[in-house]
Every structure is written in structure tokens, then in C-alpha cells.
Amino acid sequence: MISFPSRRAWLAGILAPVLSTVALAAPATAAPALAPFDAVNQFIGTELDTTQNKSNDAYGNTFPGAAVPFGMVQPSPTTYKPGNAGVGEKGGYEYTASLIRGFGMTRHSGTGCTGRFGGYEFPTIPYAGDSLPVNPATDVKGYYLSFSHANEVAQPGYYKVALDNGVTTELTATTRTAVSRYAFAGAATLLLDVSGQNNRSFGSEITIDPASRTVSGWMYGTDVCDVGNLYKAYFSTTYDQPFSSYGTWNDAEMVTGSTHAVKSGTDTGVDFRHDTGGWLTFAPGTTVTAKTGLSYVSVAGAAANRDRETGGKGFTDVRKQAKRSWQEALGTVTAAGGDDAQRTSFYTALYHAFLHPNVREDVTGEYLGYDDEVHTVARGRHFYRDINFAGSGWDMYRSQAQLIALTFPRVADDINQSIVALVQQTGRWAPGAARMQGDNLQVILATLDDMGATGYDRAAALASMVATQQLPATTTTRSDGYQYFATGMIENRKGDFATSRVLEYSVDDFAIAELAGRLGFVKERDFFMGRAQNWMNVFDPVTAHLRPRERTGFDRSFDLRTRDDGSGRGQFNQSTGYQYGWMVPHNLATLIAKRGGVAAATAQLDTLMAQLDAGAYTQTGNYLSNQPAFTTPWVYNWLRAPARTADTLRRVVSEMYDTTPSGLPGNDDQGSLSAWYVFAQLGVYPAIYGTGDLVISGPMFSKITINPVGGRPLKITTSGAGRYVSSLKVNGVRQTASWVDASFARCGGTLAFTMSDTPGTWGTAAADVPPSYTAGADARNSVGTTPDGQGNLGSLDLSDWSLPRSALPAPGTAIAGFTWPSAAPGTPDNWIPHGQRVDLPDAAATSVSFLGLATNGPATGVATVQYTDGSSQQVNVTFGDWAAGAVGGNVEVLSVPARNNANGTSAAGTFRVFAASVAVDAARTVDAVLLPEGTDKGIMHVFDVAAS
């Protein structure tokens, strides 16, 4: 095995961004039946299962083709099937198709967005004729190529197909260059569809230079899902054979001998696909090798990429180099044991997980930033732009980022620094328009940081998070961020999956808090940890479920099986409420308690797991081929039942995955589903997003070694047989806890398992469960007061109105036995109750009083008075509406003559704050008050609690 210094030094190389050119040797004691490279089957995940309707495709949307790990290019075939557009117009390769549209430059592996896939720039179609019978702008489908799977070969870094027209096409690649070889039996023409990418085209250009046998150009269009992210790509191709003839087309004009065509404009509402291109003919029977450099900076950059990476190398040389790169990448995880089918599924998943993200800078270090300016990455570093296509990391943060951190820590460093570059260049935390919700790049960065990826500007990253993720919410990329920051929730009338956004934003805030804590920023950690518990604002204590909430109360008529009823009431993104109902990875202990405790929550989770992959249409079952459900099998660890985690994962592996073309059960989303599958078999999973903590389920191989490039090995060994963990030693020390903290990911070490055929007691004690981060649960969570003219620094009633600070007591002032909250503008000054504990001075009292109000009220809830002797007393608390009079038991403490609006204006009226007092046992000493878990209607706001 190569030494650590050699692997580390290699990382600075330019030819392949993260991989050494020396293959790892398999240990003699663990020689597998099927080597990792040979185990990869690129056709897994290429077939759409049309018998399923799960809301997203039952289709990996993967592809066979040529690529190197994290490379800029993925030359590959794209297919077409007449008839069903959902199958025929897939953006890549669909196994039941019988036609190939051509061979393009890039692919987004595993995307959804049927009909709006990105990539596939500059496709080439090898045509067995010496002239084009029809203008491709008019009928490009006439040039599509029939083929048979029997005539295909696909290996990591290589693809070959003998087409029915007699042309054999082979593809391989370096990091930034596609190398293609076309062997013609007779007439030889290459059709260059420079405007033939998957998504809309706004313009393109082609220039043919017969003297140098070079063709170059560019395309301008929109990226995957067509949500508004536009880009320009450039190419430069050299051919090793002279042109017999050539020409270009541009709309209806098709000119033999033309060397240039361009179609360009500023209108991004058009679609110029296939309108512009060219063709080259060669001598009959010729074998032509083409080297195509890609760049997002310039044609010159594309040419430099090609020349630096492939100059002097033939097709076979490049193919061998790509193979070595993949042997190194797949060798980062050596798994002993397993039959050929298991090894094929495992190493194919590992292969898919390493296709993205992609190097974006040229060999010169230049890259086009998010500000549309050319920047230069530091020497030895790489810039990754597509950290998760249109999802802004929504998929990647749940599995793939962590797998990269364990195997390629230097790539993880560069991912984090690339995120920092995005923020510095734009002041935002999303790369343009995002199809999915959440500031998930913050979660990726904080998670990778905890796993050891600290080679980036940590201080700048945290400073930007703190600056952008607070009121007045003018720089956040979170939709409805203003309402969320002010009230800790997003009301269901906002639509756009409002309830799941609250859950996602809570995870985002937890990640920020964790990063702040690691860097020693206590105030910031406490602030965001309080926000991390906002998920409690959408937990309904009556039905014991996370549920959509209206300003007048929880919507208990909402069917939690519903993804979207077609009336704008979609509340859970790509999921049901039952699936998203466990998406509190950082505080599952509290969620379980609120659900009724371990027994009740176990029964509820069992119901979810009755169907592992039911989809998101009117289902109570799970949807484990989609990201929001990824953590759910490991929730059993928090329920003191790790054996059920093991059982569930074995079911998933056997029921949902296989080695057929339909063997990947959902969109792979740039490798996130594949990475999840790898973790399921490794026996550990990073279930607490924002940290590097690993929750343990037990490995499915007899021995696993993770050999990170430039890092320390992680070894997983087993003795005994069976699926259940009966004992565990962590670095030689026996442990019953069913998790290890992030130091294991950072520093390496050994997990030595003893396995059994029957469940035992390992991991079942209350002290054995993974951590739940409960800090901040009792903090004030709503901003209801604002300075005049700055109503965007708070919102009391979810309709953008707040109390004016100018008419209220000064912070810290005593009023009617209470203390007005000492909160700076824009920070929480009241509680929206969800059971927070308010500590009081230990003293005997005859009553406990609450200072507050209701919006869209009145509102009533049940509080709990706790006494120092351990006893408690429940009391009813009611507040009148702030814009109406006091209700029974209320005393008006103060009123103000106006209220502020988020738009900077104010409106006259009388708005009140009340006191509500309840009698308590004067013979006992009051210790604390638990605020109501919820209220009957409206939103209750509590500013202070006092005993008297």
C-alpha cells in the first residue's frame, strides 16, 4: 500500500484533482472474490420502474459513461425512446430505450425534474454517411442511433458501444477533457450539435479550423430543473484525422464549407436547442480520436485543459489513467466478505457517490465565480460549484458530504472553501435559484467541519451565517425567513411546503450553533441553538404529531398522508407528514418524549416502517428512496432498540436494492442515495446533521477499512455471525453506547464488533442512546417588539405587525410585579409556548402570574407549576387578543396606541398586554413553571412569569 506522504503529496497534482495514480493493493488476508473496480456495474439505476408511482421517479437516473472521480466532464450516451415522454425524454440514459441521442460532455447523475435535466453539452452523433440528408435543426431525431445492450461495455472511466450503423464509439476522460474514439466501417461523419444540451438554449457558436483540425465554440443556457440558474460553457476539440469536408447549420441555413455559425441574444425566454451546429466528414473506414476540453471560463481555457491533460497521450493511455484513478477512489473503502451481488451493489454505490461534486476551475486555476467574475483558486486547491445542483445541498447534506469527508478529506476542505467563496462573492448562502428549501450549505459546511474539514476560512463562514440569518431577513436565502426568524414558525397558508421548511430551518440553525460553539462564540451558539428548537412550534401536543400550523391554531384537519392536495396546501417537501415527522435529527429524545415516550414512539415508527418505500401519495408508510426519510431507520437507536435498526436496514438492502438496471429505487441526486446505501452497509451513519457523530447499526461485511486519501484509517472488524451487535470495542475499549462522537471520524480508529444471530441487550439502556441536543429548548423564541420604522425586526401576529418599543417599558424595567424582557431589537423577547421551563426564585407563593397576550385569540393553555419537593400542579392560562379587551382572569397591564408593520409604517389602535394570575399552594415552594405545551387556538405570547 502506498505511504501516507505519497498520497498526500499527490493531492497537489493537477491532472486528477483528488486521486493518486497508484492503485491500492488489496490486503493479502482479505482478497475479495470480486475486486472493487470489477464490481462496479454502471447500468444499475438506469431503468425507470414504471409500475411504481412514489411522487419521484422510481429510477436512479444514473448513466454508463466515462468520468474520473469529481471530474469536470462525464462523456456519456443519452438515450431516447419514442412514446412515453416520461421515459423517452430522460436527461440521460434509460435502459429500455433503443436509441442514443448522441454522446455529450457532462451529466448530472441521478437528477429528477423530468424534461428539464441539465448537462449533456456539445453532443456528438457519429453518422454513417458522407452527407447530411436533412438539416438537424429541422429533424435531429432522424440522426438518433439504434443500439443493443449486448454491444455495450462500461467500466469506471470507460464506455464502448458498437452501434447498429456500424460505428463503434469509445469514451474515456481526464478531469476536464473527454477523449472519444469513433471507428467507422464505411462513410464517416461526425455531427456536432453544439446547441443540443438537455435544457433550454439561448445561444451557441461553432468555429471550424480545418488546418489545425480543431473545432471550438460555446453554449449558453439554463441548468437542471430550469429554475433560473444560467450558465455558459466552452469547448475546444482536436481531431487526429484530417477533414474530408465540413459545414455548419444555423436554423434553416445549412452550408457546406462554412467554418462558422452563431446564434446569440439576450432573451432567456427562448429555446434554441439544435438550432446551431456543424459536421465533419472523414475518409471512409477511418478511426477518429477526438479530444474535447471543457471550460466554464473561455475557449482558450478549454483548449488549455485539453492540451495540459491529454497532450501526447493516446486514447489507451487516457483510459489506463482513468482506471488507476478509479482503483484509487474505490480503494478508499476495502470491504471483505459478501457475495458478488452484494459487492456489486456496494461498490457501484461508492462509484456513484464519487461522481460529484465536480471540479470547476481550469488547469490555470481560473474559474468563473458566482459573481460572474473570473477568480483564481489557490494553488493545490479546487473550486466546486455544483455542490448539489438545484437543491442547494438538500440531498447532499444527509449522506454524501459525510462519505466524502471520510474518504477524501481534502475534497471536503475544498467543498467548504468553495462554499465560503460563494458567500464572499454573493453575500448569499444559495447558489442562485434553489428548487429545494433550507440553507443546506450551512449544514454541509458545519458537518464537514466537525468531521475534520477545517482547511477553509472558518471565521468568515461563521460571520456570514450570523450576519445573514437574523432579522431583518434581508440577506437570507430562506424563503419566508422573516416570518420564521420573528415567530419561529411558518404558517401553513404560506404553502410551498411551509411545515417541512420549519424543520429544515431548525436543522440549519442547529448546524450554525454547533459551528459557533466549536469556534468559541458562546453568544452566537446560544442564539442559534434556541432557534434550532423551533421545530417544537409545529409539534401539536393534542395529536402528538408535527403538523401544519395556522395563525389561529394547528390544522388538525390536515391529512398527514398528503404531499399536496392540488390547492396550494403542500406542507411537506417530496414527502408526507408521517415521513417528515421524524426529521428532528438533533433532538430526537425530546421528539420521542412529546410523541408519548419510547413505547408510543416505537409503535408509531413501526407503522412507518411497515412499508419501506411507499412513496408520498396518501401513505402512512416510509419513503426511504427519498432524502427526508434517510434518518428514520436509526431512530430506533434513540428508542433503545438498535436491533430494529439492523432489521430495518437488512430489509432495505434486500427489498429495495439489487444489481438489475432498476436496482436503485429512486433518483440518486448526485450520489446521495448511493452514499446512504454505503453507510447502511458500513454499519455507521451520520444521523445528527451538523455534527460528525456516527450512529451505529452494525456492518454488513466481515471487515471494512476506510483508507482516506490524506487521512487516518477507520477500521471496522467483526467476529461471530449474525446481524445484531452483541458487543463493541471502540479503539480497544468496550462500549455499550450505540454511537461514537465525531472524533472517530476525524482521528480514525477501530470499531470491533461481536455479532449475534439474536438480539441482545447491547445499546438498549437509557444511557446508550445517541445524543440529543436540548440546549435552547427553554429560550424565548419570538420577536414581538420593534423600533418605530423598523417593523421588519419582529412580528407578533404572523401578519407582520408588532408592538412598538417606543411605547413599551425599557428593557429590564419592573412593571406590575414583572420584569420587561431585556432583549435587543431583533432578538427574542417572548415565548410562544411549547412547554418551556421558566425557572423562578425558590420561594413560597400564593399565585403565579403570566405577562402576555394572544394574537388571533383569545388563547388558552395548561401550564405546570413545579415545586421544590418534586410535586407539581397544573393551571389554566388564558390571554385575550391584543387588539381586543381582557378576558376573564386577565388584568390589562399596559396598552399602546399603535403597532408597527414590517413595511416600516405604523397603524393607530389600542393594543394590550395582560397579566393572568393563578392560585398555587402557599404551603409549598415554587421552583419553576412549565409553559403550556400548546394552546387551543390563536398564538399565545408570554413575556414574563412571576410568583407572588
Disulfide bonds with the S-S distance in Angstrom:
Cys113-Cys225 1.85
